[in-house]
Amino acid sequence: MRPNHLVREAISKETIPELSGYQDIRSEVKYGNNSRIDLLLSGPVGSCYVEVKNVTLLCGEGAQFPDAVTTRGQKHLRELMQVVQTGGRGVIFFVVQRGDAQTFGPADSIDPNYGKLLRLAVQNGVEALAYQAHVCPQEIYLTRRLQITL
């Protein structure tokens, strides 16, 4: 749950420009097909459904997700596409807890179906964000946006 808290805190502090303008942040709100969205943002700009994923896998200089086959992650992408298809805003947010990562992309060699679905989701209006986290014994916080290679 730590990545969800990191993203929530960064949104509250307005350090994620792509998710600014929202005044209310709710966690674990029911939606879709018996699912809960990690963060539901609302405000004058409308609503935004944010699904957060923790990323620890590194291949070369690129962080990758997932590190195992994830049918649950695939379900989340499908549900975010449904949000967008009905006029909402859907965001898949990758928290990269690797200081040595320079980019982010799907781990096609581990779960090719997730990679295909992520690309389809982005083509259909789901926004993908990847932010690097600074991790040290005293604190963890988001530092910078990483380029996503699909």
N, C-alpha and C positions, 0 to 999 in steps of 0.2 A: 504493500500500500504506500510505501515511501514515495515512489514516483508520482502518484496521484497528489500527494501533499505538496511535493515540489512544484508541480504545475499549478496547483491551486494558489500556492503562496506567490508564485511569479505573476500570475494573472492579477491577484489582489494588489500587488506592488506595481502593476502596469509595466513589467519588464519584458513582456511578450507583446510587441506592437501588433502582431496579427490578431491577437485576442483582446484588444482594448475596446472600451466602450460598453462593457457589460458590468452592471452593478450588483447582480445577484449571482451567486455561485452555489449550486446544490450538488451534493454527491450521491451516487448510487440511486438515481431516479429510475423507476421502472419505465421501459419503453420497448418497442419492437416485439419480438416473439419470445416472451418470457425472459427478457434480459434487463440489465441495469446499466445505464450509461455512467461512466466514471465521473464526468462533470457535465452539468447542464448549466449553461450560462444564459442569463437573460438581462435585458435592459432596453433602452430606447432604440437600439440598433436591431432588436429582435432576439431570437434564441439561437444558441449554438450548442450542438451535441459534441462532446469531446471524449474520445476513447484514448486512454493513455497506455502505452506499452513500454516496458523496461527493456533496455538493450545493453547487453554485456559482451556479446560476441564480436570479435574483431578478426577480419581476414585482410592481411596486408595493412593498408591505412584506412580501410573502410569498415565501419561498424555495420553489422547486419542483424536483421530480425526475420524470422524467429531462430532460436537455437535448437528447436525440436519441432516436429510436425504439430501444427496447432489448428485443429478443427474449430475450436472456440474463437481463435483470432479470425478465422475465415468468416465465421458467423457474424462477428462484430463488423467486419467490412461490408458484408451484405446488408446489415441493418443500417449502417451509415449511408449506404447508397439509397436505401428506402427513404431515409430522412431527407436527402437531397432531392429525390424524385418527387416528394410531396411538398417541395418548396422551402425546406429548412436548410440550415447550414450544418454540415458534418465535417469534423476534423479528426484525423488519426494523428496522434502526437507521440513521437518516439523520444523517450528520455535516454540519451546515450551516456551511460555511466563509465565512460572510458576517456581518459585525458589524452590518449594517443590516437584517437580517431580523427580523421580529416574529412570524411564524407560518411554518408549513410545510404544503404540500399537493402533490398530484400535478399534473404539467404536462399536463393533459388536452388542451390545444391542440397539444402536440407528440406525445404518445403516448397517445391515448384508451384503447387497450387496456390499457396499464399502469395507468392510473387506475382502470379498471373492475376489474381484477384485484386491485389493492391494496385497494379497498373490499371485494371479495369475501373476500379473505384475512383482513381484520380482522373481518368478520362471522362468519368461520369459526374464530376463535380465535387467529389470528396477531397478536401484539402489535406495534404500531408505536410507535417512539420517535424523536424528533427532538431532537438536542442541538446547540446553537450552539457553535462553536469560536472562541476568541480567537486571532487570528493576528497575529504581529508578527515582526520579523527574528530575535529571540532565542529565541522559543518558540511552540509551538502547544499549546493544551489546551482541553478541553471546559469550558464555563462554566455553561450553564443549559439546562433543558428548554424546548423551544418547543411551543406549542399546535399540534396537527395538525388541519387542516380538511379533511375528506373530503367 
